Structure formats: C-alpha cells, structure tokens
Amino acid sequence: MPFSNGKTESPGLSELLEGLSHAGIEFILVGGLAAVIQGAPITTLDVDIVHRQTPDNIARLAGFLKAAEAHHRRLDDRVIEPTAEQLAAGGHCLLRTRFGPLDILATIEQGQTYDELLPRTVKIEFRGHIIRVLELEALIALKKTSNDPKDTQRLPVLEEALRQLKQAGKP
C-alpha cells in the first residue's frame, strides 16, 4: 500500500518518518497519522510511534533523536534532550524535533508493546522504505477504550473509513 492516498502530506511529518526509517529504527506508526495513511479524513499534527524496546533499537533511536535536535515538549523554555535511559524506561517521550512533534511510546492502551502490536500492522511503502502501521481496525478498537474526547469524536470517522476500505476490498 503506498503512503500517499491523494492527500497532501506534511513535509515535516514525512521527514520524520523517512528519518526514522532510514536510521533502521523498528517502530509501528500509531495514532492519527496511521489513520490518515489508511484513508481516514482526519487532521493530525504529530507522529506517534511505538518502538521496539531492544538495546540496539533504542541506541539507533537515540542517535536519530540527537540528529533531529529532539527535546522534550515543555511549557517553560528549558531544553531537555531525551536519553537512551528514558527511551528504555517504558514510558512516553513527547518531543519536538526540527521536523515537528514526535511522540515516542513504549506501550499504548492496555500496556500493549511493539511485539504485541506487530501482528495487527500493515506494511506501507514510503519513500523506498517499508514502515509498519497499526491497522485501522486495531486503531478503532483502541479508540473505543479511550477516555480522550478527541478519540471519541474521531471514532465515527475512523469507522466510516474502515467501512469504505472493506467495500473497496482493501485490508
């Protein structure tokens, strides 16, 4: 499945995805951009990923973040760069990069990790790379358990996008 579905893609978000892929980082794209890539007509301003929690992958991710001038999103002016230790700790790192916002998650709803989510992904070709994207049906199941009002509002749009994909005979 190609990345572009006829919609304009954000150059910054595209650069983030390309950089992560080029660096050899094992990740699954989740969240709004994962839905957009699969045809959902929603707007998103960041990249959300779940990364594989292995020492080698964390080292590659930390190196990419340094090159991308990543720092934690904060309300004050302090610039705090993420560390490999933070990436390995199993939490969330909400970052700004020179390409745009990047949310790095060790787990998502119900504590699901990269390895647990992997069977529920689709492979998407993007700029010569294959990226893993959480399938729309899995995204919908997660949104149904969310308490976030934004997720509740998006749920009917995601469900309609899935219905149209199935009608078109796409996974």
N, C-alpha and C positions, 0 to 999 in steps of 0.2 A: 504494500500500500504506500503510495507516495505521500510525502509530508504535505505538500500544498494541495488544498482542496478548492482552489479558486479564490480563497480569501487572502487578503493582504496579511502577510506575516510581519511581526515586529522585528526590525533588524537586530535590536539588542537581544531579544529572546532567542532569535535564530543563532546569533553569535555565541550565546551561552551554550545552547545545545551542541553546536558544532565544536566548541572548545572542549566541552565535557567528553564528547565522543572521540575527538582527536587525541585527547590525553589518555584514552584507553580506560576510562572510568566505567565501572559496572554500575548502572543505575536504571531505575524504572521511572519514567515520567508519569506523574500522577497529577491530580488537580485540574484546574481549568484548562490549561494548555493541552493536556491529554484529551480532554473532551473536544476542544476545538479541532485538533488534528483529526479526530474521527467524525467531524462534520457537525458538531453542536454549535449553533449560532449564539455563542456567549462571548463576553469580553473578559480578558484576563491581562494582568499587568506584570505577572511574575512567572518564574519557572519553579515548579515544585518537583523534587525528586526524592525517591527512597534509594539510598546507596547500600551496596553490599558491604557488610561490616567485616572485612578482612584487612589485616595489616597492610598488604600490598595495595589494595584498592584505596584505603584511607590515605596512604602515602601519596598516591597519584592525585587524589582529590585535593589534598593539602597543597601539593605543588601547583595544581591548576588554580586554586583559590589565590595563592600568592601572586601568580602571573596576572590574574584577573583583578588584582587590587581589592580583594574582598575584605569587608569589615562588617561587624555586627550592626544591624539597624537599631538605632537608639534615639531617644528623644533629646539627649544632650549632644554636645559637639565632640565627645570623646570618640576616638577612632581605635577600636579594639579588633585586631585581626583574629580570625578563627585559628585554632590549633588542631593538630592531629589528635591530641588528647580529647578535645571537645567532640570531634567527629566520631571518636571511638566510644564516647560515653553513653551512647544510646538515646540521646535526646534530639532536640531540634536546633538548628542554626539558621536564623533568619538574617540573611546577609544582603548587603548592597555590593554590587560589583561594577566595574567600569562599563559593563554591558547592560546592567539592570538588576532588579531584585531576583534573588535566588534563595529558595527555602530548601534546606537540606534536612531530610528527615531520616532517622534511623528506623522508625516504625510509623505506621498510620493506624487508623481506628482498630480497636481490639488488639493492639500491640503487634500487628502483622508486619513481618520483616520482609526484606528483599526476597529471600529464599521462599517464603510462604506466598508472596505475591506473584512470583515468576510464572507459575502455571496459568495465571489469569492475565497474561500480557499478549499483545500483538506486536509483531516486528514491523517497524516503519522505516522505509528508506528515506534518508535525509542527507543531502549533500555528500553522497558517496559513503555514508555510514549507515549502519543499521542500529536503530535505537529501540528499546523496549518501552512500550506504552501500556499502561493499565487499561484493559479493555473496558469499553463503555458500560457494559453490563455490570462489571465489578465496581466501577465508579458510582453507578446508580445505587447499588447495594450499600456502599459505604455512606453515601449521602442520606439514605433512608435512616441510618442510625445516628446521624449528626444532630447536634442541638444548635448549630450555627444557622441563624436566619437566612444568610446568603445561600447556604446549601439547600434549605427548604424552598427558597424562591427559584432556584435553578433546576430543581428536580423535575418539574413537568417538561422543561425544555430538553433536558437530557433524555427523558423517557421518549419524547417525540422523535428526537434524533435517532435513538436506538430503533424505534419502530420503523422509521424510514430506511435505515440501513438494512434491516431484516427484509423489508419489502423489496429492496433493490438487490437482495441476495448476497449482501456483504456480511462478513462476520461481525 
